[in-house]
Amino acid sequence: MSRETVDTAARLHARLLFYNGEDPATGSAAGCAAAWMVAHGVAKPEERVIIEQGVEMGRPSQIFVRASRKDDRVVNVRVGGNVVEVLRGEVFL
């Protein structure tokens, strides 16, 4: 994660590289980032924040995150965005 973004509306820039490629939008990691941002004052509780990802691989994505605080805990972490189906399949076991 980096605070240097391509899109000025985004708060963080993210990448997830793995053994065989890159993920253009990592929702599970975005939820953790939202909790971290609220816990450390980078984002206010209930503030909607955009995380950009996938720019370097030509598949730019925007992930919308938000989290709440209750006492000294971060709660109610939410992750969302818009999607386009690029693949469909079935697995038989």
N, C-alpha and C positions, 0 to 999 in steps of 0.2 A: 504494500500500500504506500501511496505517496500523496502528499497534498498538492503536488504539481499536476494540474489537470489540463486536458486539451479543451474541453467544454467549460466555459466560465461558470455555467450553472452547476457543475459537479463540485462536490466537496473533496472527494478522494478519487484517485486513479488506482486501479487494481489490475493485477495479472495473476493467473494461476497456470503455471507451467507444470506439465507432468511428463512421464517417460515417453509418451508417443504424441505429444501435441500441446495444445493450449485450450483452456475453457474460455469461451467468450463472455459468459455470465455465470458467476458462482454465487448462487443465492444463499447457500449454507454459510459460506464465509462472510457474506455481506451482513448477515444477522449478527455474527460475532463482532464485526466492525461497528455496527450500530450500537451495540452494548458498550463497546470500548469508548466510542465517541461520547456517549452520554456520561459514562462513568468518569471520564477525564476532562469534561467540559468543552470538548471540541464541537459538540452539538448540544443544543438545549433539549430537555425532555419534551417529547411530543413534536419536535421539529422534524419535518420531512426533509431528508437529505438524499441527494443523488450521488451514487457511486458509478463512475464510468469504468468500463472494462471492454476488452476485445478490440481496442483501437489498433494495436500493432498487427493484428492478424486480419485486418480488413473486415471485421464483423463487430462494429461498435455497438455496445449495449449500455443501457441505463438501468440501474437497479435502484428502486426507491426503498428507503429504509426509515424506520422510526422506532423509538424506544421510550419507555416511561421510567420514572423513578418513584419508588415508594420507600420512604425513610432513607436509608443509605444503600438500598439495593436497586439495581436496574431490572425492570420487569417489562412484560408485554412487548417483546421485541417483534417487529413486523417487517416483512420483506415482500416486495411486489415489483411488478413491471409488466411489460407487454411482450408477447412472444409470437414467433412465426414458426410453424412446424416445418422442419427441414428433413425429417426422417421418420419413418414409421416402420415398425417391425413386430414380429411375434417370436417368442421363445417357447419351445416345448421341452419339458423335462420328462 
